[in-house]
Amino acid sequence: MLDIVRREGKLLLKTDMRLFTSTINANWVRQLEYDDDLAERLDAFVSRFGCMQDTIGDKLLPALLIVLGEKPGAVIDNLDRAERLGFLRSADEWITMRQLRNQMIHEYIEDMEVLTHALNTGHAFVPTLVNIANKMIAEAERRING
């Protein structure tokens, strides 16, 4: 699982760099209809952003909590533990990232301003998401290699 999270992080960073080569605004979003390459990069970014969140939150975090001798619980409880353990700055920040993912998916066509804001905020959160993953990976490896 650690290798999967590492690979997802590398792919997310790569896609992030390819997508955010210029300012993303309403005009940029309008071009998606006419630029298949750009639309595919957007789809890859949204997919990788969400996939990495799913893998970290649904798989890595519960497994790490078990390794740390804690019983995984509901997602919000796991996030609170991750915050307390120093993996997250805050559970609220994670929830904000999750909402961004949903906005990027559901507002794709409907609201250019919401999509623009969600994409730019998601881009700003990429280092945070990768950092969370790296902290968890480091702790898991420390515990495994003892």
VEXLUMMI-634504 format. One record per residue (C-alpha): z, y, x; residue number from 1; residue in three letters. Coordinates in steps of 0.02 Angstrom, whole numbers. Example, Ala and Ser with C-alpha at 12.3 -4.5 7.8 and 13.67 -1.06 7.14 Angstrom:
NODE, 390, -225, 615, 1, Ala
NODE, 357, -53, 684, 2, Ser
***
This chain:
NODE, 0, 0, 0, 1, Met
NODE, 36, 118, 144, 2, Leu
NODE, -141, 97, 208, 3, Asp
NODE, -209, 134, 35, 4, Ile
NODE, -110, 295, 23, 5, Val
NODE, -165, 347, 198, 6, Arg
NODE, -347, 314, 153, 7, Arg
NODE, -331, 408, -12, 8, Glu
NODE, -257, 556, 83, 9, Gly
NODE, -400, 559, 207, 10, Lys
NODE, -529, 549, 69, 11, Leu
NODE, -444, 686, -31, 12, Leu
NODE, -440, 801, 120, 13, Leu
NODE, -622, 765, 159, 14, Lys
NODE, -677, 799, -20, 15, Thr
NODE, -568, 955, -27, 16, Asp
NODE, -654, 1024, 128, 17, Met
NODE, -827, 986, 56, 18, Arg
NODE, -792, 1061, -114, 19, Leu
NODE, -702, 1221, -66, 20, Phe
NODE, -834, 1293, 50, 21, Thr
NODE, -847, 1450, -56, 22, Ser
NODE, -743, 1543, -182, 23, Thr
NODE, -724, 1449, -344, 24, Ile
NODE, -740, 1567, -492, 25, Asn
NODE, -821, 1566, -665, 26, Ala
NODE, -995, 1589, -589, 27, Asn
NODE, -966, 1439, -476, 28, Trp
NODE, -911, 1335, -626, 29, Val
NODE, -1068, 1387, -722, 30, Arg
NODE, -1175, 1317, -581, 31, Gln
NODE, -1104, 1142, -608, 32, Leu
NODE, -1228, 1115, -749, 33, Glu
NODE, -1374, 1144, -630, 34, Tyr
NODE, -1310, 1073, -466, 35, Asp
NODE, -1284, 885, -470, 36, Asp
NODE, -1216, 878, -293, 37, Asp
NODE, -1086, 1009, -331, 38, Leu
NODE, -1037, 923, -493, 39, Ala
NODE, -1019, 757, -402, 40, Glu
NODE, -908, 838, -270, 41, Arg
NODE, -802, 911, -409, 42, Leu
NODE, -788, 741, -492, 43, Asp
NODE, -739, 662, -327, 44, Ala
NODE, -605, 794, -297, 45, Phe
NODE, -529, 776, -471, 46, Val
NODE, -534, 587, -459, 47, Ser
NODE, -457, 580, -285, 48, Arg
NODE, -325, 709, -327, 49, Phe
NODE, -273, 609, -480, 50, Gly
NODE, -288, 439, -397, 51, Cys
NODE, -176, 492, -254, 52, Met
NODE, -46, 557, -376, 53, Gln
NODE, -54, 393, -472, 54, Asp
NODE, -35, 287, -317, 55, Thr
NODE, 109, 390, -250, 56, Ile
NODE, 202, 412, -413, 57, Gly
NODE, 169, 243, -495, 58, Asp
NODE, 169, 128, -345, 59, Lys
NODE, 229, 200, -180, 60, Leu
NODE, 380, 295, -245, 61, Leu
NODE, 453, 150, -346, 62, Pro
NODE, 424, 29, -201, 63, Ala
NODE, 504, 151, -79, 64, Leu
NODE, 655, 173, -193, 65, Leu
NODE, 679, -15, -192, 66, Ile
NODE, 670, -18, -2, 67, Val
NODE, 801, 120, 0, 68, Leu
NODE, 915, 16, -111, 69, Gly
NODE, 889, 119, -268, 70, Glu
NODE, 833, 54, -436, 71, Lys
NODE, 672, 134, -496, 72, Pro
NODE, 678, 205, -671, 73, Gly
NODE, 577, 321, -780, 74, Ala
NODE, 450, 429, -690, 75, Val
NODE, 554, 588, -706, 76, Ile
NODE, 707, 497, -638, 77, Asp
NODE, 605, 433, -491, 78, Asn
NODE, 541, 609, -458, 79, Leu
NODE, 718, 678, -463, 80, Asp
NODE, 770, 546, -335, 81, Arg
NODE, 619, 588, -227, 82, Ala
NODE, 671, 771, -232, 83, Glu
NODE, 850, 728, -186, 84, Arg
NODE, 788, 619, -42, 85, Leu
NODE, 679, 761, 23, 86, Gly
NODE, 508, 686, -13, 87, Phe
NODE, 467, 821, -142, 88, Leu
NODE, 513, 1004, -143, 89, Arg
NODE, 543, 984, -329, 90, Ser
NODE, 507, 865, -471, 91, Ala
NODE, 442, 1016, -567, 92, Asp
NODE, 311, 1046, -433, 93, Glu
NODE, 251, 866, -453, 94, Trp
NODE, 240, 890, -641, 95, Ile
NODE, 140, 1049, -613, 96, Thr
NODE, 19, 952, -502, 97, Met
NODE, 5, 820, -638, 98, Arg
NODE, -35, 952, -768, 99, Gln
NODE, -169, 1024, -654, 100, Leu
NODE, -251, 854, -642, 101, Arg
NODE, -255, 844, -831, 102, Asn
NODE, -326, 1020, -844, 103, Gln
NODE, -462, 980, -718, 104, Met
NODE, -512, 828, -820, 105, Ile
NODE, -498, 896, -996, 106, His
NODE, -555, 1075, -969, 107, Glu
NODE, -708, 1024, -870, 108, Tyr
NODE, -830, 1093, -998, 109, Ile
NODE, -722, 1184, -1124, 110, Glu
NODE, -641, 1329, -1031, 111, Asp
NODE, -712, 1394, -868, 112, Met
NODE, -563, 1507, -830, 113, Glu
NODE, -436, 1367, -853, 114, Val
NODE, -543, 1251, -746, 115, Leu
NODE, -564, 1384, -612, 116, Thr
NODE, -377, 1414, -604, 117, His
NODE, -338, 1228, -605, 118, Ala
NODE, -462, 1192, -465, 119, Leu
NODE, -400, 1332, -353, 120, Asn
NODE, -219, 1284, -384, 121, Thr
NODE, -260, 1101, -355, 122, Gly
NODE, -343, 1148, -191, 123, His
NODE, -186, 1242, -141, 124, Ala
NODE, -81, 1088, -182, 125, Phe
NODE, -185, 965, -77, 126, Val
NODE, -80, 993, 81, 127, Pro
NODE, 79, 972, -23, 128, Thr
NODE, 18, 808, -97, 129, Leu
NODE, -35, 740, 73, 130, Val
NODE, 131, 797, 148, 131, Asn
NODE, 229, 706, 13, 132, Ile
NODE, 129, 548, 49, 133, Ala
NODE, 156, 565, 236, 134, Asn
NODE, 344, 586, 215, 135, Lys
NODE, 354, 431, 107, 136, Met
NODE, 244, 330, 225, 137, Ile
NODE, 350, 382, 374, 138, Ala
NODE, 511, 333, 285, 139, Glu
NODE, 438, 166, 228, 140, Ala
NODE, 378, 127, 404, 141, Glu
NODE, 546, 177, 478, 142, Arg
NODE, 634, 59, 358, 143, Arg
NODE, 510, -83, 381, 144, Ile
NODE, 506, -71, 570, 145, Asn
NODE, 692, -41, 571, 146, Gly
***
